[in-house]
């Protein structure tokens, strides 16, 4: 009887663990499918925010308007990518490697410095995905400033699917 009870407990435990593993795999697949929708090349076509503030996104030291026209690439097989600021005028020329992820409507990314691994960088940015479709999406960032919150919306349009470069 003790052996039968022990076998029942072990079987139930194994079943619970396997269900947990199956759910984790399903959750991971859902995250991957969300990120796959963003696969490819994108361009920021506009940035909406209260223009009375000077916004310098993502600690680049560049004005928000320097990001209009920037090129973003998302590579889903390893959650990597990059963004490129084209430079010109007072805007710097920047190519920045990133690691990105999306869970539900939360988009996160962190900048990866050359010669470092993503796991060495724990700082990053969290934005909310809004107005998501096949060829366009927007990312909303709420930036705290002087006791207020400034809402910044980056509007993206798809420019291509070539992500092999």
Phi, psi and omega in degrees: 000319179297321179295320179294318178296316178298317178298321178295317179294314179297316180297317178296318178298315179297320179297316180297317180294318181292323177295319178299317179295319179297317180295319178297320179294319178296317178299316179297321180293322177296318177299314180299319181294325176296317181290326178299328178298333183266000182305137174117203186252137183223159177226138172282118183265338176196159176229125181256126176193168178290110188291353177288347177257149175263111184260133175235089187296148168054033175054035179268349182074011181249142177301151180305324182295340175292339179277342176292125184093356180291150183257131179238138179233131178241125180246106189286337185293338176225017177055034180252182178168197179196165167225151183230124170266132189283346181076186182102141183063230179267009182267135179282158173265113185228135168240118186236121174286145179221161166243130185229159178207157176220132176225112184063238179256016180255120178253126177236147172208156174224146180281141180244116178286147180302133178086002177244160177263151182303323182291345177281343181254115181259350181271147178191198186230142178238126180229163179253133178279128176227157176052048184275126173219185183298320187246004177201153173201166177231148174244130181253131178235131176255114185255120177287137178206121172052043179081357178247173174239127178260124179270123179240128180239121178262119183259120184252147170230142180291136177245348179171175180245005182282108180237025181269343182288000000 
